[in-house]
Amino acid sequence: MIITAIKSLLLAVRRQQLQLTGAVIAPPKALAAGISCRPGFGPKGRGRIEIAAAACIDANVILHGYGGSILIGRDAFLGPHTVIYGHGGVEIGDACLIAMHCRIVSSNHAIPPMGTDIRDCPDELRPTRIGRDVWLGAGVTVLGGVIIGDGCIVGAGAVVAKDLPPGSIALGVPARVVGHRPGTSAPA
């Protein structure tokens, strides 16, 4: 009983610490130590980070909005060392399983002509959306502007550079659809 009380207290303290950054966090299942949460500021003002109820955020997850938004759905799981940059907006649906060391971005650098430093060009904002009940395996990278449909499974280490239709199973670099979950009708 004492251990349960201590765990509840730690969860409440971690939630309060993250809310002090400006994040909106509904009652979570778990918030591990070392989470970095920074809404940041961008051209449109202060960024927005929202975590829906029953989410589980593991150790050393980085949620940096850079003035954009990061919206994490109900009962989602973010594995340890996951990094999400919300410049252009990131949405993660309910009941998603994001394994350890995943990277999700929502912007890219412009490609200027030679003689102009890439670093001096503004980011291209590219909203990124991950549907409901998606499983990203360990070390998956999701690039800016991608939409991953509901129910997709993406194999470990894949780089998702293009949209994936609902129920797809994809793997590789770049990720390509190799099948579909049972009960999914394959696209024509």
C-alpha positions in Angstrom: 0.0 0.0 0.0 2.9 2.4 0.8 4.5 1.6 -2.6 1.3 2.3 -4.4 1.0 5.6 -2.6 4.6 6.6 -3.5 4.1 5.7 -7.1 0.9 7.8 -7.2 2.7 10.7 -5.6 5.6 10.4 -8.1 3.2 10.4 -11.0 1.4 13.5 -9.7 4.7 15.3 -9.2 5.9 14.4 -12.7 2.6 15.5 -14.3 2.8 18.8 -12.4 6.4 19.4 -13.5 5.4 18.8 -17.2 2.4 21.0 -16.9 4.6 23.8 -15.6 6.2 23.9 -19.1 2.8 24.7 -20.6 1.8 21.1 -21.6 -1.8 20.0 -21.1 -1.7 16.5 -19.6 -4.9 14.5 -18.7 -4.4 11.9 -16.0 -1.8 9.5 -17.4 -1.1 5.8 -16.7 2.6 6.5 -16.4 5.2 9.3 -16.8 8.7 8.1 -16.4 11.7 10.2 -15.3 13.7 12.3 -17.7 10.9 13.4 -20.0 11.8 16.7 -21.8 8.7 18.7 -22.7 9.1 22.1 -24.4 6.3 23.7 -26.3 8.6 26.5 -27.5 7.8 29.5 -29.6 7.6 29.9 -33.3 6.2 32.3 -35.9 2.7 31.7 -34.8 3.5 32.1 -31.1 3.7 29.5 -28.2 3.6 25.9 -29.1 1.1 23.4 -27.8 1.7 19.9 -26.3 -1.3 17.9 -25.3 -1.3 14.4 -23.9 -4.7 12.6 -23.6 -5.9 10.5 -20.7 -4.3 7.1 -19.9 -1.1 7.8 -21.9 2.1 6.1 -20.9 5.3 8.1 -21.6 8.5 6.2 -20.9 12.0 7.4 -19.8 13.9 10.2 -21.6 11.2 10.9 -24.2 11.7 14.3 -25.9 8.6 16.3 -26.8 9.7 19.7 -28.4 7.1 21.7 -30.1 9.3 24.5 -31.5 6.2 26.6 -31.6 4.1 24.0 -33.4 2.0 21.3 -31.8 2.3 17.7 -30.5 -1.0 16.0 -29.8 -0.8 12.5 -28.2 -4.0 10.4 -28.1 -5.7 8.5 -25.4 -4.0 5.3 -24.1 -0.9 5.9 -26.4 2.5 4.5 -25.4 5.8 6.3 -26.2 8.8 4.1 -25.6 12.1 5.2 -24.0 14.2 7.7 -25.9 11.4 8.6 -28.5 11.9 12.0 -30.0 9.0 14.1 -31.4 9.6 17.5 -33.0 6.3 19.4 -33.5 7.4 22.4 -35.8 4.7 21.7 -38.3 2.3 19.8 -36.1 2.3 16.1 -35.0 -0.8 14.1 -34.2 -0.6 10.6 -32.7 -3.9 8.7 -32.5 -5.4 6.8 -29.6 -4.0 3.4 -28.6 -0.8 3.8 -30.5 2.3 1.9 -29.6 5.5 3.8 -30.4 8.5 1.7 -29.5 11.8 2.8 -28.1 14.1 5.2 -30.0 11.5 6.3 -32.6 11.8 9.7 -34.2 8.8 11.7 -35.5 9.4 15.0 -37.2 7.1 17.6 -38.9 9.4 19.8 -40.8 12.3 19.7 -43.2 15.1 22.1 -44.3 14.7 23.9 -47.6 17.4 23.1 -50.2 18.9 26.5 -51.2 21.2 27.1 -54.1 24.9 26.7 -53.5 26.3 29.8 -51.7 23.4 30.0 -49.4 23.8 28.1 -46.1 21.1 25.5 -45.5 21.2 26.5 -41.8 20.2 30.1 -42.7 16.9 29.0 -44.5 13.6 28.6 -42.6 12.2 25.2 -41.9 9.5 23.9 -44.2 6.6 23.0 -42.0 5.1 19.6 -42.8 2.2 18.3 -40.6 2.6 14.7 -39.6 -0.3 12.4 -38.6 -0.2 8.9 -37.1 -3.6 7.3 -37.0 -5.3 5.2 -34.3 -3.9 1.8 -33.2 -0.6 2.2 -35.0 2.5 0.2 -34.0 5.9 1.7 -34.8 8.7 -0.8 -34.1 11.9 0.1 -32.4 13.9 2.9 -34.1 11.4 3.9 -36.7 11.7 7.4 -38.3 8.6 9.2 -39.5 9.5 12.1 -41.8 7.6 15.4 -42.0 4.4 15.5 -44.1 3.6 11.8 -43.7 0.2 10.3 -42.9 0.2 6.8 -41.4 -3.3 5.4 -41.6 -5.2 3.7 -38.7 -4.0 0.3 -37.8 -0.7 0.3 -39.5 2.4 -1.6 -38.4 5.8 -0.3 -39.3 8.8 -2.6 -38.8 11.8 -1.8 -36.7 14.3 0.6 -38.2 12.0 1.7 -41.1 12.0 5.2 -42.5 8.5 6.3 -43.4 8.8 8.9 -46.2 5.4 8.5 -47.8 1.8 8.0 -46.6 0.7 4.5 -45.6 -2.9 3.4 -46.1 -4.9 2.0 -43.2 -4.0 -1.5 -42.0 -0.7 -1.6 -43.9 2.3 -3.5 -42.8 5.4 -1.7 -43.9 9.2 -2.1 -43.5 12.5 -1.0 -44.9 14.4 2.1 -45.9 12.4 3.8 -47.3 9.4 2.0 -45.9 7.3 0.0 -48.3 4.0 -1.8 -47.8 4.6 -5.6 -47.7 1.2 -6.7 -46.5 -1.9 -5.8 -44.6 -3.3 -6.7 -41.2 -5.9 -9.5 -41.2 -9.4 -8.0 -41.8 -8.0 -5.1 -43.9 -9.0 -4.9 -47.5 -5.9 -4.2 -49.6 -6.1 -1.0 -51.6 -6.8 -1.5 -55.3 
